[in-house]
Amino acid sequence: MDSRDKRAVGRRPLPAKPVLPDVTAAHRRGPADAVEARWRQPALVWQWHRERQEVLRPGVGYPGIVHLIEVARAERTLRQLYPHTSHFALRLSSRTRYPYALQVPSVPSRHDGRFHVFVPRGGTLLGETGTAEAAVALVVTHLPAGLGPAVAGTADDLRRWRSP
């Protein structure tokens, strides 16, 4: 139990923080290793958050981000892209470094168990689904032609992104 969290007193112990893959070292080995390490990292982190919430707030629903990551990771065409998550949403990039190249629809998971699929960077809703599997299938149908494995971003990419 994390003794700093007073809300956990009298409840079952909080889960231990996961041991995360070294994404920095994976970047040094190349884009393919960075992508693989990055797929493992958010799955572990979000699983830990979900288990922690089950202890601190039993019975309160948790968005399906963990299952969404697992389903997306199992899809061959998406697994070659660099994942990142924020606010219970999965985003995929064709670059392994910032600025990310967001050409793939993003998928926020909702607290009611549903998933929205949005056009990349546009904010336009492509659809709403009841399962992670259906959301991933919708993403796959909207992949740009010729999208290949993620590549390492370069200093030139960052300069172009920053220039007016």
Legacy VTK file of the C-alpha trace (Angstrom):
# vtk DataFile Version 3.0
C-alpha trace
ASCII
DATASET POLYDATA
POINTS 164 float
0.000 0.000 0.000
1.215 3.487 -0.804
1.423 5.055 2.648
1.193 8.543 1.140
-2.334 7.933 -0.097
-4.596 8.272 2.929
-7.702 7.251 0.942
-6.338 3.695 0.679
-6.343 3.123 4.461
-8.494 0.134 5.352
-8.741 -1.048 1.751
-6.776 -3.619 -0.138
-3.263 -2.513 -1.072
-2.700 -0.338 -4.093
-1.058 -2.082 -7.026
2.670 -1.636 -7.453
3.747 0.719 -10.193
4.720 -1.221 -13.305
8.267 -1.550 -14.569
8.188 0.321 -17.851
10.246 -0.388 -20.948
13.131 1.997 -21.580
11.726 3.932 -24.532
14.784 6.216 -24.669
17.105 3.251 -25.141
14.700 1.804 -27.715
14.878 5.080 -29.685
18.655 4.686 -29.867
18.196 1.232 -31.419
15.900 2.579 -34.122
12.289 3.370 -34.982
11.070 -0.254 -34.952
12.344 -0.792 -31.393
10.932 2.583 -30.301
7.505 1.637 -31.650
7.558 -1.761 -29.901
8.633 -0.291 -26.546
6.078 2.482 -26.833
3.222 0.010 -27.427
4.113 -1.780 -24.176
4.451 1.408 -22.102
0.925 2.919 -22.312
-0.706 -0.489 -21.902
1.154 -0.985 -18.612
0.506 2.559 -17.374
-3.219 2.585 -18.135
-3.641 -0.918 -16.646
-2.014 0.333 -13.436
-4.314 3.390 -13.361
-7.366 1.166 -13.822
-6.296 -1.244 -11.039
-5.539 1.697 -8.748
-8.971 3.198 -9.357
-10.609 -0.152 -8.580
-9.028 0.066 -5.107
-9.647 3.763 -4.475
-13.070 4.066 -6.117
-14.641 0.604 -6.330
-17.610 0.370 -8.657
-16.796 3.559 -10.549
-16.548 2.930 -14.285
-13.248 3.336 -16.083
-12.933 4.113 -19.809
-11.904 1.207 -22.034
-8.484 2.607 -22.932
-6.641 -0.548 -21.812
-8.681 -2.827 -24.064
-8.498 -0.282 -26.909
-4.688 -0.297 -26.747
-4.633 -4.107 -26.749
-6.965 -4.344 -29.754
-5.102 -1.654 -31.713
-1.762 -3.293 -30.925
-3.043 -6.595 -32.309
-3.894 -4.932 -35.643
-0.840 -5.365 -37.910
-1.302 -2.082 -39.789
-1.586 -0.045 -36.587
1.128 -1.845 -34.634
3.806 -0.371 -36.936
2.817 3.167 -35.880
3.972 5.070 -32.784
1.216 5.247 -30.143
0.655 7.942 -27.588
-2.231 8.518 -25.241
-3.746 11.481 -23.507
-7.090 12.042 -21.807
-8.139 8.399 -22.397
-7.549 8.768 -26.151
-5.281 6.731 -28.408
-3.386 8.544 -31.143
-0.989 7.016 -33.650
1.877 8.707 -35.450
4.010 7.824 -38.442
6.941 9.524 -36.650
8.519 8.309 -33.429
9.519 11.778 -32.232
7.840 15.107 -31.756
6.330 16.710 -33.755
4.185 13.671 -34.341
2.702 13.069 -37.800
-0.961 12.504 -36.996
-2.472 11.066 -40.164
-4.520 8.352 -38.473
-7.910 8.883 -36.787
-7.767 9.284 -33.003
-9.932 7.273 -30.621
-11.040 8.620 -27.251
-12.606 6.057 -24.939
-15.623 7.271 -23.033
-16.692 6.520 -19.466
-19.900 4.915 -20.782
-17.862 2.207 -22.558
-18.256 3.660 -26.047
-15.556 4.979 -28.384
-15.461 7.985 -30.686
-13.317 7.964 -33.808
-12.171 11.385 -35.027
-10.518 12.647 -38.195
-6.851 13.387 -37.437
-6.360 16.997 -36.325
-9.745 17.986 -37.740
-12.018 17.197 -34.842
-14.691 15.809 -37.171
-16.418 12.736 -35.782
-16.122 9.746 -38.129
-18.238 7.529 -35.939
-19.155 6.228 -32.512
-18.818 2.550 -31.667
-19.779 0.296 -28.795
-16.587 -1.765 -28.832
-12.851 -1.251 -29.124
-12.831 -3.765 -31.984
-15.321 -1.714 -34.004
-13.385 1.504 -33.280
-10.121 -0.053 -34.479
-11.843 -1.394 -37.610
-13.124 2.127 -38.357
-9.621 3.543 -37.911
-8.186 0.941 -40.287
-10.748 1.799 -42.985
-9.644 5.454 -42.788
-5.874 4.931 -42.997
-4.156 7.025 -45.656
-2.862 5.149 -48.692
0.800 4.189 -48.561
1.172 4.652 -44.818
4.202 2.611 -43.793
6.051 1.911 -40.564
6.856 4.862 -38.317
10.145 6.622 -38.979
12.336 8.631 -36.637
11.534 12.326 -36.633
14.398 14.661 -37.508
15.584 18.091 -36.447
14.326 19.355 -39.843
10.826 18.094 -39.004
10.895 20.079 -35.784
12.188 23.225 -37.535
9.460 22.974 -40.194
6.839 22.511 -37.501
8.053 25.573 -35.580
8.425 27.882 -38.599
5.511 30.227 -39.339
LINES 1 165
164 0 1 2 3 4 5 6 7 8 9 10 11 12 13 14 15 16 17 18 19 20 21 22 23 24 25 26 27 28 29 30 31 32 33 34 35 36 37 38 39 40 41 42 43 44 45 46 47 48 49 50 51 52 53 54 55 56 57 58 59 60 61 62 63 64 65 66 67 68 69 70 71 72 73 74 75 76 77 78 79 80 81 82 83 84 85 86 87 88 89 90 91 92 93 94 95 96 97 98 99 100 101 102 103 104 105 106 107 108 109 110 111 112 113 114 115 116 117 118 119 120 121 122 123 124 125 126 127 128 129 130 131 132 133 134 135 136 137 138 139 140 141 142 143 144 145 146 147 148 149 150 151 152 153 154 155 156 157 158 159 160 161 162 163
